[in-house]
Amino acid sequence: MPHLIIEFSSNLKAHLNIESLMKSLHEVTSSVSDFPSAGLKTRAVSREYYLIADGHPDNCFVHATLKIGHGRSSEVKLSAGTLIFDRLVNFLKPIYANVPLSISFEMQELDDKLSYKTGNIREYLAKRSE
């Protein structure tokens, strides 16, 4: 954990380099020492069906959700959220200047008793660093 999910309206494909956005947000999220980079997963999905505000077809959106495990302090969460949201907004500034764009971000803290996971990524990371 954490998981960063980026959703964006499909009409942004002509304006947005999603791979670069993913790398940028992945990088800034992994810079937060309280988020283990071995568990960080970033993914993006284009939304083909959406309505934004007045429904005008030029309206666009980017929404990012960061799902984190339970137990971090409010200060850590607020600091990380601000850091990630600022990176998102700054990355999108050139698009924001030219198209109607809604940008949003939220952080969700998962219940540790209801979050199931397993994996061997950490072992592979250790082998790669040898």
Disulfide bonds with the S-S distance in Angstrom:
none
